[in-house]
Amino acid sequence: MRSTRRSSNPRHRADWSLTRALPRSEILVVGAIITLAFVGVAIDQSAQVSTATAAPAAIEQPQQGTVDVTGMRSGSVGAAGTLQNPVPAALTEPVEGVTPSRLSIPAIGVDVPLGELGRDEAGVLVPPTGLMEAGWYHESVVPGAVGPSVIAGHVDDTEMAGVFARLHELSPGDEIVVVLSDGSESRFTVDRSIDTAKAAFPTEVVYGPTRDAQLRLITCNGPYDFGVMHYSNNLIVMASGVG
C-alpha cells in the first residue's frame, strides 16, 4: 500500500518565487515599478526634511516694511527714533538783554531778589555780600536759555541761617522759579543734589555745556573748618528747565 504521508524533506517542496511565477519580461516590469516606488519615497522624505529645515529661516526674517532715511522702520508701530535720539523740549529763549531779578523756591520758603556775581582773580566764584542774598553768576546763561545758569547764596554764619540754609531739603521734582527783568518766568524742577568737597569741585558738571536749560544752585556745606573759618564742602542742586 502506497503511503499518502507527504514528505517532510524540503527538497521535495515546490519553492515559489517571483522569478518562477512570472516570465522574464514581466519580471523586468515589476522590478521597474518597485524601483520607482522607492525613489518616490526617497524624494518625498527629502522634500519633508528640506521643508522642515527652511521653516525657521522664514520666522527669523525681519518683518517686511520700508525704511526711511533715519533708519527707522515705518509701519503701524510708532517710530522709536524719539527715544533713541532724544531732542530737548523746545523752551522759549529769554529776550536778549534780560537778566534774572528774583528767585523763588516754594518748598523751602525762599523768595528773594537776585544780584549779579563774578569771579575773583583766582577764578573762584565770589559769593553774595549779605547773608540773606542770592546772586546770579553773570558769565553763565540767563535762566531759561540753553546751558547751565548758576545762582549762589550763603547757608549760614556763626549766628544766623542764610538764604540757602534749607537747600539740602530739596527733593527731585521740587519747583524753582526765576523771574526775569522783563517780568517773564523761567521754571525748573529739581533733579538731584551733590555734596562735594571744595577741593574736588565738579567744574565740568556744574559749568559744562548742556543740551537744554539747566539751573545750578550752590551753597556751602559739610564740616566747618575753624582754621580757615569756612565750610569744607559745597552743596549743589541740579535742576532742569520745564516748558
Protein Blocks (a to p, Z undefined) as FASTA:
>chain_A
ZZfbdcfbfklpccddfklmpcfklmmmmmmmmmmmmmmmmmmmmmmmmmmmmmmmmmmp
cceddddfkopacdjbdcfklmmmccddddddddehiacfbdcdfknopacddddddddf
kopacddfblkbccddfkbccehiacdddddddfbdfkbccfklmmmmpcghiacddddf
kopacddddfbdcdddfklccfklmmmccfbdcddddddedjddfknopafbdcdddddd
dZZ
